[in-house]
Amino acid sequence: MLVINSYYSRRVWLMLLLVAALSYCWLGNISLGDWAPEATATEQTDVAQANTTIDITARVSAEGALSVSEPALVPAPTPSRKDYPDVGVSSRSIVWVVAQMHLFFGALVLAVPIFVLVIELLGVSSGDPRYDDMAHEFMKISITAYSITALFGGSLALALFLLYPDFMAYMMRVFGAQMLVYAVLFFLESIVLYIYYYGWDALRYGNAKWVHLSLGLLLNAVGATLMVVANSWATFMMAPSGVNEVGAVIGNIWELMKGPLWNPINLHRFIANIAFGGAVVGAYAAYKCLAAETVEARAHYDWMGYTSNFIAILAFLPLPFAGYWLMAEIYAYSQQMGITAMGGILAWLFIVQAVLIGTILLAGNYYLWSGMSRTVGSRRYQGFIKYIAAVLVVCFLIWVTPHTLILTSSEIAALGGSYHHLLGPLGIMPAKNIAVNLMLIFTFMSFQLYRRSDKVAIVWWATAGNAVMIAIYVVAVANIIFAGVYYGYFTNTVYKVGSSVMQVVSTLTVIISGVVIDAFMYRGAKTIPSHWGQVSNRSQYALFALPIAFTWLMALMGYVRSSVRTHWHVYTVMKDTSPDNFIPSIGYAGNMMTIVTIMFVLFVLFMFWIANLSGTKQVLPMALPVTKGNAKEARGVLCYERRD
């Protein structure tokens, strides 16, 4: 084991102390007085004993002046329509586009260093320099994306303060100096990011490599802290905590941050960011693979594309479960918000969500099936592909089946009601829970077959291990179907939610068991050579489809999450009285989501071009014709040739 010398040891310990300090600051129970001087601990105690909902302005009018000993809690502002600046275009549309672009690039910047650090650590543990080169090239994309993130972040802050001044004044008053801490963390992340990337070759070997890994760990710690802090602002707007009925701050900073939706959003965004980042870098690998001019380059980028797809789909598999947790917490906090999301005007957007998720799973599976052509050993499993594809397609069709159809009066009369007598039962959640869990299980099966295609198990219990794995698949699939059908259609409605937990446990059991069994079964297995680069171009096109579907999906669900607040800036605390205080039509929302998706794709292509340009070197011309315009340059080239 490598021993870090004292020169680097001091820096590693300083880094660990800094991470511990940041963790204490954000996980500790910090008093409000440190962050928001407007409300001291004494004032909070006094207000808890008094009627905190008294309108301070009314009391000033009635009594002439407030006594200095009375509480100074300030309620949320109540701006009128004239308090919102009119810039000639929809303020919401401006903030919508800028905020969504900032979130796209922020997700990419936060996600890439996470799996880059893991890949770099794999390179150290395995001694294979290819992992290190791949991790370094992934970070090249993140560097360009970081600059774009900062530009959109600054534009978002400017747009919010300009277009929604009262709302931003309230948020500044609620979170106080936390905004400044966020800015300090952003500068710290910038410094560590640039040192981590540009110091890669300077800290590549020996003890210096552990210093570089420590920098990567610090970068991810700061990035994760930035994410959870920003999430606390978003969840405060949806489910405010630490304030009273009129929006006056009565809690400390921890109570303001840790609302009922904070942890579900943190988990959901953490997983989603990794899947999204893997999809984007996978598109970069596909772009480089298609443009490769040598066999070696094509093989290298084919391997990068496989790794990226593996990251994206593996992170995507548990994402629906995190989404279920988030929606369950939204329902628990406010049934009205939950009904608005899944039973009201936004319900049809979940059909679009099903289409996008189905596209992601089908594209990911197609890439794996195409990748089986890299090795001869995959012929053992190619017969399973048609059955997996059939299950995925059937489940996808069930998932996109709506419950309530949009029909004219004549169509309703011809149909005999708003529900189709055969397809109607497929439109409710029990059927869709069956479909999504089966799609996840069979997607994992594709991964498992692909991972086994270049290996031959040599352990004595290989036959028994395969039998156990098959039994786990059969029992899990049967349990998912039984729980969905029996508890969803033949028992009381209250049991539907409980049945979904059984289905989730079944799916997770398959995934965890498959990983564990294969890890032991194929330890020291005989390896069949894989021929990287020998895949069809169609497989690379699947890698382009993934980031587009992911981007559209993120824009869609971001719109749903924001719209459940309806006409509130901060739900039940501060009303939105601007001209845009309504939920837009599905068509308008779809156009906006498509616009931001196209914009992001164009920026991503720009990033790919910049990353490729940085590695392009112009060939030195051997001779130049001497003209009046380039006489000096031509003489320089001729002198260079004579020196050689």
Salt bridges, closest charged atoms under 4 A:
GLU70 OE2 - ARG59 NH1 3.13
ASP83 OD1 - LYS82 NZ 3.85
GLU120 OE2 - LYS209 NZ 2.66
GLU120 OE2 - HIS212 ND1 2.58
ASP128 OD2 - ARG130 NH2 2.94
ASP132 OD2 - ARG204 NH2 3.29
ASP132 OD1 - LYS209 NZ 2.58
ASP133 OD1 - ARG204 NH2 2.38
GLU137 OE1 - HIS300 NE2 3.64
ASP201 OD1 - ARG204 NH1 2.61
ASP302 OD1 - ARG374 NH2 2.68
ASP454 OD1 - LYS455 NZ 3.19
ASP518 OD1 - ARG452 NH2 2.77
ASP576 OD1 - HIS569 NE2 3.44
